[in-house]
Amino acid sequence: MRHLSIGPCHCQASSVGAYILITHSLPKQPKCAKLTTVQLKTRENLALVDNSSSHPVDRLGDPSALSRLVQHLEKYQETYISGSPSRSAQTFVIAKLPFLKDQGAFFWLTANEKEEEVISQLLSYWRPDLPILHGNESMRPDQLLILLRNEPFFFIVPAERTHEPLPHPDELLNSLIQYEKGAATSPSDVAQELVKRGYEWNVVADTHGTYSRRGGIIDVYPLGAKGPVRIECDERSIVVISSIDPLSKKTGAPIPSLEIPPAKLHSSYRADAWMYLKRATHPYVILDSPDELAERVPEWDETYEQVRQHKQIIWESFKTRQRDIDMRFKRSPLYYNRLNTLAQDLVKLQNEQTTIYIASNKEKELRVLFEEKKISKRISFLPEPPSSFTGFANEEQRFQILTNIEIFGNTETSNGLPKRVEMAFITELRPGDYVVHIDHGIARFRGMTKNVVEGISKEYFVLEYAENDKLYVPIETAEKISKYIGLANPKLHRLSGGQWYQITRKIKEEAKLLAHDLLKLYARRAASKTTVMGSKTKEEHALDQSFPYEETPDQLQAIVDVDKDLTRTKPMDRLICGDVGFGKTEVAIRAALKAVMNRTQVALLSPTTILTQQHFDTFTERLKNLPAKVAILSRFVSEKEERETVARITAGDVDIVIGTHRLLSPDITFKNLGLIIIDEEQRFGVQHKERLKTLRTQAHILTLTATPIPRTLNIALSGIRDVSIIETPPEGRLPIETIIERHDTNLIVRAIRQELERKGQVYYLYNNVETIDFAARELNKLIPEARIGVAHGKLSERLLSQAMRDFDTKKTDILVCSTIIENGLDLPNVNTLIVENATKFGLAQLYQLRGRIGRGVRQAYAYFLYDRKKLTGTAKRRLHALLEAKELGSGFQLALRDLEIRGTGNILGKEQHGKVSAIGLAMYTRLLSQAVKELKTGAIETIRDVTIDLPVEIGIPKTFMPAEGERLVMYQKIANLSSPDELSVFKKRVTYRQKIPKSFENLFDVLEIKLIAQKTDIVTIDTVSIPGPTPDKHKRIIITFAHHLDTKKLGQLLERNSHWQFTQNQIKIDLETLGDAWLQVLKEEIRLWQLERQTTAVHEKKAART
């Protein structure tokens, strides 16, 4: 016997009508909620309709660690799982648990709504047969009932929302409506009971929560059901209950009994999600590392107390405990449209008996490719996955999953959008993050909310200030909000009072002083004149043509930027920020040749001897057939050669000299220095930088960096230095596979032998010079067949040069080295890096070290090892950030992440911990940038804060973009665009592949109106309701200006539309007179006033000078 319950159903409709989800039993309930039992189809019968074998999860074999995981779950309260590098792999592991067939309540805590959406999509993909619920106050009663049944389900909820109020479970169970054939009742009683439980009458019961009645026949569409149900009564009892096919409207086979959940509950909300979990059978709480959630989730301690009362499945980015379950998954390799390489790898995998699963919407095209390449065995196509799905592999189980992301790469392009550095601060906000509002100070971001005002729905950012003050910020003013980067726990400000004003006023004054110091240097450079370099010569064209690779779009733009700078009289000061191996050196080489062809000398400053040699070799090779004399100054050259080179520099007989800080010595003088190239400026000492400041006023400066330190980043973001960002990877470049593990000798041996088997080489970074020779001998004992070299900064010039030459010419297989390799080495055959004691390095340094490998087309592997029993705090965050920064081109964002971990710094200070914490880096940068512009131009920088309130619904609907985090980023990106042209380009990018909803279109229109109005004298664009001849109110648009109206423009406006009314500083019009396309008409009529802004700018400039 089985109970019939109507709830969310994942079974398909049969020929006799809609199947209704059958549950085995309900928890014990109060007598007043007594249930009847009936003989119906069981879940086993339903399998004929919803065949579980067709689920993607059943197509793949069980991971080898699965049985150990199950045993661990049964034995221990906490189970830590590593080796699952993505949400796709994590959800696969959970979907594979054997007890999901008949039991298990999985309560998955997430850090935010975006993760909630991603996990939901992925679980639905693996197990479409199981209920997946989201925890919030809007949960329907039928969904809450699932939490009380003895069947498996997934309940996914952001951790900070687990305490939101829900109806009490007992109240829910007592509100169930139960009927069976022959029960004594009348049609009127049934109808009254349905109304009491929140069901609404309709002519036809065709939507959830409705019922209809025709005499003794009552049709009801229960919440969560696949279709309606018919109850036929005589005057005293129920005669028959049957299901109704929602398409054909025909009744199916009789149903002996029926249970209907309430449509609404009149609840006092005396429970929360944890109370439901306590009543569940075999509950498990799934979460990321509690240490990480503690940093991201407000009031985590209270939530964690509840978590600890249940069995936990905890995901770790990497193995940190001996008892961790290592699933041994890794990310699938990325091919970025290199289909020939993909085909070659697939043949190899087939020969190794590995099964390849393709989850893509391009199955047809890929089948054609595989047929052409004669790849037919061990290829299996999975259903098209959600966009959040990424591929993963398991070597032990011999399977690999590839998706569009791995095969084709990220196909989105910028479509001509400018790469504005200020966009760097637009990172995903999460509820609980600290933010800074430009007008009101530091607050906590609490999420998004919708409010309806006069029938118009609008979305707002919710900011929480001290004393629980709340501020609702309209989405169209998102540019006023930025993520706070500074202290770990800053003090929140009050909305009322002048605290924030006083703080910003003081710091703005300090920023002006700082800007003044910076601009002294700027003024000296601006006042000085340097060599104006002419247009491209034939030699420069020849150099361009000889480049063996295709330039990336970003690289080309950087080359153009530098070329333009060199043709001006003002000395260039440009920063090229690009990931390791992304082509910064080629930009420098082309700039150097241009300088040489214009009869000036070039100095390239490099932080290390080895990197200097590398640059010398590269420049010599690229310029070998061109009229450019290249020389080197470093420890690797003899004293005699050094004296000769210095003399040649003075005489002008050297065109390009490449050297370490030796180039900054007082005895070196140039005959005609035109260009200075500085590689990784942050690596030079204070005295060297003082010398560089002097040089900056004499020549063009080009600075190259991969991960700018906070000071360099601050200067770049402040607009003091011009910046070009190269973030597009070269064709064929693969992201480096990053492995973070506790020190393990077997792992080291396995990693090295794997590299040697493919004729590659290995960096073994051991940063203790005192014992490095001992480490090399121990390594030789482990791998006696390997040829090992040693390199560190304390070696003599001869030995260091010999060690590097041997490694470069492949005479040694392993280089045991210090951080001397950190900058710039380019050896394509070295594709494995092993770093001992990785926790002792900074994030930017780790990133630079990882960049020493993966310079060719082979997959590279970086192993970061640590000795601690447990990783916590900064060390763990640093390694986790490195793991997250796997994607190519992430150096710039990693620098910002480093700021979050280490704190911010004063631009001119020697330390990286400064005064910025009071207002956050983004706000400080904004104030400094404003101060710099004011001092440079003499005009007070003002962007009109135009207030707009139009009677139109704006925003991105959840149905279009469900993840709140994605909507947030989109709102900020749109609001930070600074011109209608940029907005137009961005809109084309968004609408390139999809039609956007009307409210999203309206958002673009309103923001365009705002951008146009900022170039005018308009202060507000407001809407008021006015009485009309009918009870309905009419809308009137009122536009207020800061000054008296320009009569000439007013005349032009009235010629266009005579319905406009006006006063001295206002124009007004009734909305209906603008027509159906009123928003577009209004936009054009506001555009009419644009030239007004020029006059205003002149007044402001004069006032500022006065």
Buried (B, 14 or more C-beta within 10 A) or exposed (E): EBBBBBBBBBBEBBEEBBBBBBBEBBEEBEEEBEBBEBEBBEBEEBEEEBEBEEBBBBBBEEBEBBEEBBEBBEEEEBBBBBBBBBBBBBBBBBBBBEEBEEEBBBBBBBBBBBBBBBBBBBBBBBBBBBBBBBBBEEBBBBBBBBBBBBBBBBBBBBBBBBBBEBBBBBBBBEBBBBBBBEBEBBBEEBBEBBEEBBBEEBEEBBEBBBBBBEEBBBBBBBBBBBBBBBBBBEEEEBBBBBBBBBEEEEBBEEBBBBBBBBBBBEBEEEBBBBBBBEBBBBBBBBBBBBBBBEBBBBEBEEBBEBBEEBBBBBBBBBBBBEEBBBBBBBBBBBBBEBBEBBBEBBBEBBEEEBBBBBBBEBBEEBBEBBEEBEBEEBBEBBBBBBEBBBBBBBEEBBBBBBBBBBBBBEEEEBEEBBBBBBBBBBBBBBBBBBBBBBEBBBBBBBBBEEEEEEEBEBBBBBBBBBEEBEBEBBBBBBBBBBBBBBBEEBEBBBBEEEBBEEBBEEBBEBBBEBBBEBBEBBBBBBEBEBBEBEEBBEBBEEBBEEBEEEBBEBBBBBBEBBBEBBEEEBBBBBBBBBBBBBBBBBBBBBBBBBBBBBEBBBBBBBBBBBBBBBBBBBBBEBBEEBEBEBBBBBBBBEEEEBEBBBEBBBEEBBBBBBBBBBBBEEEBEBBEBBBBBBBBBBBBEEEBBEBBEEBBBBBBBBBBBBBBBBBBBBBBBBBBBBBBBBBBBBEBBBBBBBBBBBBEEEBBEEBBBEBBEEEBBBBBBBBEBEEBEEBBEEBBEEBEEBBBBBBBBEBEEEEBBBBBBBBBEBEBBBBBBBBBBBBBBBBBBBBBBBBBBBBBBBBBBBBBBBBBBBBBBBBBBBBBBBEEEEBEEEBBBBBBBBBBBBEBBBBBBBBBBBBBBBBBBBBEEEEBBBBBBBBBBBBBBBBBBBBBBBBBEEBEBEEBEBBBBBBBBBBBBBEBBBBBBBBBBBBBBBBBBBBBEBBBBBBEBBEEEEEBBEBBBBBBBBBBBBBBBBBBBBBBBBBEEEEEEEEEEBBBBBBBBEEEBBEEBBEEBBEEEEEBEBEEBBBBBBBEBBEEEBBBBBBEBBBBBBEBBEEBEEEBBEEEEE
